[in-house]
Amino acid sequence: MKALVRDRYLSHEGSVQIKDIEKPHVKDDDVLVRVRAASAKPWGWDLPAIMQSIDRIIGRFHEPKPHVPGLNFAGEVEAVGKNVTRFQPGAAVFGSAEGALAEYVSANEKALAPKPSNLTFAEAATVAMPGATALQAVRKGQVTSEDRVLVVGASGGVGVFAVQLAKAVGAEVTGVCSTRNLDLVRSLGADHAIDYTKQDFTRAGQRYDAILDMAGNHTLSELRQALRPDGTLVMVGQAGIPVSEQSWFKALTRWLRAVMWSTFSRRKLVALIPTKIRQDLLQGLTDAIEADTLIPIVTATFPLDEAPAAIEQLEEGRGRAQVVIKFST
Ligand SMILES: NC(=O)c1ccc[n+]([C@@H]2O[C@H](COP(=O)([O-])OP(=O)(O)OC[C@H]3O[C@@H](n4cnc5c(N)ncnc54)[C@H](OP(=O)(O)O)[C@@H]3O)[C@@H](O)[C@H]2O)c1
């Protein structure tokens, strides 16, 4: 099968190439999916800083091995392992599994859900992990219809879902993004949009009941100032910090300080630790998609032969997160 292959294991370095590699072996609990579309943003780029540090150390002693990036996909079931009960060959599905940027991917049954019939394969390919992360963030933030919610990183893979899910609950939502994405964020239903290149939301005098922070570039004190006295900060990611400046030690000490402050304050500062995809989260997303309260955003699609260039552009920070590679029509 054809796959996008990166020669340097889990690294930000090295180019992605199209190669012929062996089809994945299907384990007893797994489903082999013929990928129709996969999100161009591979998991490896967003690894927590600690994993990137470990990878760099391993890379010094190991011969680099080929790595198929990719995590989120949609496609059709080709074959199922002997313990699989929920899917049959031919079913249209979406989900998350490592190595998704390939013509075939093997995924655990629990990481898959039937593709909502109102989505294209390209749209469904953007949903699983970013959507599940957004849903968890909205739940951890205990967002209600009474709340004013700030979504920092509102135009990103996670943010586009977080804005819509918070709006679906009935909250008043403010999205933070760069100038070029202000219209996108408003089109998602955000009541207000703040351009982070022009305005610092922590100095604007506004206070929020929940802040869902995908950027991680403000100090905890600054973020606390933007929270109401009984508000909740959900720390999701570090998209606002250059990769070279991310450090697992800083992330850990920030998390420890957040736990300490939460113990002595009505304001809650909680970290969202990335977990495996769960059925209840996929179901929650499917329900919202079928009710038309959650609409995935696809900003560009590329055929497989243009995928290496598209991925390179994303790595250089050009292009938005919701870029999709089509493996077949
Ligand atoms: N995607 C997932 O499944 C997932 C799961 C768990 C955790 N995370 C973590 O969550 C974070 C966001 O992930 P993502 O996939 O949404 O990333 P993404 O698609 O790259 O989006 C990043 C978002 O952050 C915004 N941003 C960048 N710099 C900023 C700054 N200085 N201040 C405020 N906003 C800024 C971007 O706005 P502009 O594009 O307008 O500049 C964009 O909205 C990452 O750290 C990631 O590791 C992601």
The ligand as an ORCA input file, in Angstrom:
! r2SCAN-3c Opt
* xyz 0 1
  N      -5.370     18.172     18.067
  C      -5.530     17.292     19.046
  O      -6.131     16.231     18.873
  C      -4.968     17.599     20.424
  C      -5.235     16.717     21.482
  C      -4.731     17.014     22.770
  C      -3.969     18.166     22.955
  N      -3.715     18.981     21.888
  C      -2.881     20.164     22.118
  O      -3.722     21.315     22.049
  C      -3.020     22.383     21.411
  C      -3.863     22.867     20.235
  O      -3.973     21.807     19.298
  P      -4.622     22.064     17.877
  O      -4.610     20.786     17.156
  O      -5.905     22.798     18.032
  O      -3.509     23.041     17.243
  P      -3.613     23.935     15.936
  O      -4.592     23.351     14.999
  O      -2.227     24.179     15.484
  O      -4.238     25.325     16.450
  C      -3.517     26.177     17.278
  C      -4.433     27.296     17.691
  O      -3.742     28.142     18.613
  C      -3.794     29.492     18.124
  N      -2.597     30.182     18.555
  C      -1.340     30.080     18.088
  N      -0.518     30.932     18.762
  C      -1.298     31.577     19.665
  C      -1.050     32.581     20.634
  N       0.176     33.094     20.819
  N      -2.087     33.024     21.382
  C      -3.332     32.534     21.208
  N      -3.630     31.580     20.299
  C      -2.621     31.102     19.543
  C      -3.906     29.348     16.628
  O      -4.445     30.525     16.044
  P      -4.006     30.984     14.550
  O      -3.969     29.726     13.702
  O      -5.066     31.919     14.148
  O      -2.635     31.571     14.698
  C      -4.877     28.184     16.543
  O      -6.193     28.629     16.769
  C      -1.652     21.845     21.002
  O      -0.692     22.222     21.948
  C      -1.834     20.338     21.026
  O      -0.651     19.662     21.373
  C      -4.210     18.742     20.634
*
